[in-house]
Amino acid sequence: MRHRFVGGLLGLLLVLSACARSTAPDAPVTTSGTSSSTAAAFPVTITDDDGQQVTLPAEPQRIVTFAPSMTETVFALGIGDRIVGVSGRFDDYPPAAKRIQEVGGAGDFGVDPNIEEVVSLQPDLFLTISGGDQWKQQLRALGIPVVTFDATDFPDLLRDIDTIGRITGTAAAAEQLTSSMQARAAQVATAVDRAGGPVSCFFEVYYPPLTTVGPNTFIFDLLQRAGCDPVTASAKTDYPEWSVEKLVAEDPQVYLATAESAKSARAVASRPGFDALSAVTDGRVVLVNSDLVTRPGPRVIDGLEELAAAMHPSS
């Protein structure tokens, strides 16, 4: 169970209009190809979130996505057919991603790429997230362009998607996608304001021990945008352990947990000491889809809407 959540976080770290949903990322286009306009846009040089300057001489046609969030983004941009390798079994959306060769599983913790397998795929772009400095350097030394993205909040995610669009020759698709996501986020903000503003909440990452999110995490930013005032704002680390006594003293109005951490709202309510929480007695324990909030990719907007509905169910 914990392994699956960690896998979901590798996509990180390691509600409202039908019109907006018509361009939502869960309906990716499947066409690809290089037009004269995109060909003219290359070479492209960027500085990634590792501080590495990377030049793509031509529109990449063989891409390895080493994180579920990267896989989802490339599919949402309509070029999923260019992906020749993915990180592992958590690259499971859209369903077509599950049929792509997995290149992960190396290293002491099984989260590094198999360098030989990656090289055999002859990728002209390797998209990944933060971490793994040693194996990234190995790939760079072998001439494989490695580009790292580390979205710190929702606006940063939109910029990352636009950048991925630039380096894959899909800038127009990226702009359409991010515009849709931004419009839906604005609708959430309006709905939250109309519902009376933020309510206090607690987000459970794992139990036991009770683990939550700190203020410098991507999830924390989503919670705030969804109309949540997290009671963990004083946390000094990204994923701190939290005592039940402190939780009861803070008494959040809404208690959020992922399905990987809690089997049901009833299971949460039955834990020692949890019966003292207002969120439990008021029936405001909500299970959320972890993939939508731990993977900084296109479906994050669905997660934002889901969180907002938990904060203000009548809005």
C-alpha positions, 0 to 999 in steps of 0.5 A: 500500500505504501509502495503504491503511494510512493509510486504515485509520488514519483509522479510528484516527487518521488468543478466545473464547466462542460465547455472547459471539459471538452478540451480536458486532458483525459481525451488526448489527440492521437495524431502526430507528425512534424509540420514545416512550422514546428520544424522551423522552431528547432533547434530549441534550447531551454534550462530545465529545473535541474539548472541544465541547459539542454538543446533539442536540435530537431523535433523529438520522435522517440521519447522516454517518460520517466515519471507518470506525470510526464507520461500523462503530459505527453499523451495529453499533447497528442504524441503518446505514440512517440513514447518508447519507454516509461518508468514502470507500472505506475505509468498507467494513464491513459490505458495505452501507456500500460503497453509501453516498455518499462525501463525502471527498476534499477538501483538500490530502491528499484526507482532508477532507469536501466541504462542499457534498456534506455540506450537500446531504445535510442531516445532523442528525449528523456523527460523526468522529474527531480532526483537521480543526479547520478544516473542523469549524468550517465545518460547525458554522457551517453548523448541522451538529452535529459530534461527535468521538471519539478513543478512547485505549484499549479502555475509552475505546472502550467509553465512546465507543460508549455515548455514540454510543448516547445521542446516536443513541437506541440506548442499549440496543443500545450497552449490549448491544454494550459488555457483550459486548465487555467480556465477551470482553476479560475472557476474553482476560485470563483466557486470557493469565494461564492461558498464563503471562502476556505475551510480548515482541512487536513490531508493524510498522506499515509497512516500509520504513522499519521503523515501529512503535507507541509506548506512547500509541497505541490499538494499543499498549493492545490489544497489552498486553491481548492478552498482548504486552509490546511492546519499543517501550515506550520510544518517544517518539512514536506511530509511530516509525521503528525500526532493524533493529539495535535490533530485533535487540538487543531480539529480540521473541518474536513479530513482528506485521505487517499484510498491507498492510505485509508480503506474508507471513511469508516476506517478513519473514524474507527482509529484510536482518538479520531472519534474526537474530530469534528470532521469525523462526527460531521461526516466530512471524511473524504477519500480522494484519488491520489493520482489526481493530486500527487502527479503534477500533470494534466489531470491535476485540474480534475484533482483540484475540482475534486478537492474543491467539491470536498471543501464545499460540497454544495457549491 
